[in-house]
Amino acid sequence: MTDAGLVPTTPAYQGGVEQRQGRPVLALVLAFVLATLVGVIALRLHGQWATALLVVLGISAFAGLFTLFGAIAGFVHFGRLPKQMAFFDGLMDAVGDGCVVTDARGRVVYTNKAYRELIDASGATRVIGVENLYTGYPDVSERVYRLAQSAREGVEAAEEFRLNEGSSAAGAHPDRPSWLRVSVSPVSTPLGQTFTLWQVSDITVDRARQESAFANLQYIINYLDHAPAGFFSTTADGEIAYLNATLADWLEIDLPQTTDGSLKVDDLLPPDSRSLLMGIAPRPGEARTEHFDLDLKSRSGETIPVRIMHRVDYDYNGKVQPSRSLVLDRRATQSGAEGGEVFQMQLARLINDAPIGIAQINRDGVIQNVNAAFVELTRAALRGVAIGDIVQESQRADVKALLSNLVETGKKGKPLNVTFVGDDKNKALMEFSIAEAGEDETLNITVYAADTTKHQSLEEQIKQGQKMQAVGQLAGGVAHDFNNVLTAIIGFSDLLLAKHR
């Protein structure tokens, strides 16, 4: 074994640099010439010169035999093999992790500098593999045994383990705990030989960073859990991804039940409020924040007035990302607020609980706010959607004309009977109302939508009933007149039969 611990196992060492192969034919020719020269001198020449030449040739032969056995023993190399080995050793030392190569029988055939330092730190007096390096440490040896099994099966594997502070195990630190990662990778050569590369990495710094990040995360979660406001996050399908302890306490929900993925938005909000919260038109690649004044109900039935600041992000395809919602308890605000603020909260709750659809739009007809009844009429009534896009295409021109006339003249115009888009094809009587412009010169336009689907159905039923009643009356009159004629015919027939039997 060389100074770097390498024992060549193939005739030509594959180190990743240029190779120089031997020339056996030339060696045989030189050996034949040398043998012939020795024979000629021994048979033909005599005297001191012949003896001197024989001595020189003998010394050369002795040097050749020494070189041959040295090459067999591994002390003497030919060509560029030492340079290649030096390059390979430098390359493996530059890796930084402890590397050791074992053959199919588990014998060590190569170690780099970092691994030899591990061996020295363990107190071992000879080169040993990873299997023997951690013998006597049950928690570690069990993992190393699994790695050895994977190495024998020729599959890659890795294990991580912790060494206590001041442990005598290789790789342990005297002043702090350490973490090591040991991996095995199969290595094959062109000659069909199989080896295993064991790599021992010190990941203590990485683990420390992970633990620090986890501690910071725990601090943030603890801060959110004990914040004076509620907080929750929802996924696109309405699943509660996170709920803080404050909101869970308001709703009387056990906090452990919020982490198994079974809690839904429907468990927090009534169905109509849920439709409001989820009814926001997507903006690909952007985020939207909306405010809602809603009522929550606890498990005991208590009504909790809240204001929800709901932020939703969308990817570039318009797909909804997990939302973040801040919940402010308005119960304390109601008891200590000014009259105007109390009126504003009551008005918001009144609009949300109204039985007819109410929406607030801007000058361009884009929905800014909408109540639950409007969303129940059509799921297309999302915040950020144009009011004309929620009705059938044939009626959009009428809606735009009514809105334009309202903006220009301030006159309401006649209500429109519209049919909303969607599979249900709900119908409603839509009316626009305009208020005075505010200080920012923005018009407050309110849209009222009364559901006429059932009314129209009843009207059609009444009309159909009236038609059937008219047909019945006509049929009854015809039957009565026919009965009168038939009575006269029967009477005269009886007279004729009585006179002319």
Salt bridges, closest charged atoms under 4 A:
GLU18 OE1 - ARG80 NH1 2.79
ASP103 OD2 - ARG107 NE 2.82
GLU131 OE1 - ARG152 NH1 3.92
GLU142 OE2 - ARG146 NH1 3.58
GLU159 OE2 - ARG146 NE 3.08
GLU160 OE2 - ARG181 NE 3.75
GLU160 OE1 - ARG207 NH2 2.59
ASP175 OD1 - ARG176 NH1 3.49
ASP202 OD2 - HIS173 NE2 3.17
GLU239 OE1 - LYS264 NZ 3.88
ASP266 OD1 - ARG274 NE 2.88
GLU290 OE2 - ARG288 NH2 2.66
GLU290 OE1 - ARG383 NH1 2.90
ASP293 OD1 - ARG307 NE 2.86
ASP293 OD1 - ARG330 NH1 3.32
ASP295 OD1 - ARG349 NE 3.23
GLU302 OE2 - ARG331 NH1 2.81
ASP313 OD1 - ARG311 NH2 3.23
ASP313 OD2 - ARG324 NH2 2.55
ASP329 OD2 - ARG331 NH2 2.71
GLU341 OE2 - ARG330 NH2 3.97
GLU376 OE2 - ARG379 NH2 3.75
